Amino acid sequence: MPEKLKEGLDELIDFYLDLLPLELEQNFIDSFRIGNQMMLEVYTTPIDNEENT
């Protein structure tokens, strides 16, 4: 591979590797929110269910 292309490829890879932590952080945040919503649904008493009040 020509040296010019190697440098361009290195820059491109560096750019996308810099974005990876942001994507991982966003995936964690989204998963955490979904987990919280599921736990709230499991452990909260339904409002319209009078048997549990």
ChimeraX attribute file (.defattr): number of C-alpha atoms within 10 A of each C-alpha:
attribute: neighborCount
match mode: 1-to-1
recipient: residues
	/A:1	5
	/A:2	6
	/A:3	8
	/A:4	9
	/A:5	10
	/A:6	11
	/A:7	11
	/A:8	11
	/A:9	12
	/A:10	11
	/A:11	12
	/A:12	11
	/A:13	11
	/A:14	11
	/A:15	11
	/A:16	10
	/A:17	11
	/A:18	10
	/A:19	10
	/A:20	11
	/A:21	11
	/A:22	11
	/A:23	11
	/A:24	11
	/A:25	11
	/A:26	12
	/A:27	12
	/A:28	12
	/A:29	12
	/A:30	12
	/A:31	12
	/A:32	12
	/A:33	12
	/A:34	12
	/A:35	12
	/A:36	12
	/A:37	11
	/A:38	11
	/A:39	11
	/A:40	11
	/A:41	11
	/A:42	10
	/A:43	8
	/A:44	8
	/A:45	13
	/A:46	12
	/A:47	8
	/A:48	8
	/A:49	8
	/A:50	8
	/A:51	7
	/A:52	8
	/A:53	8
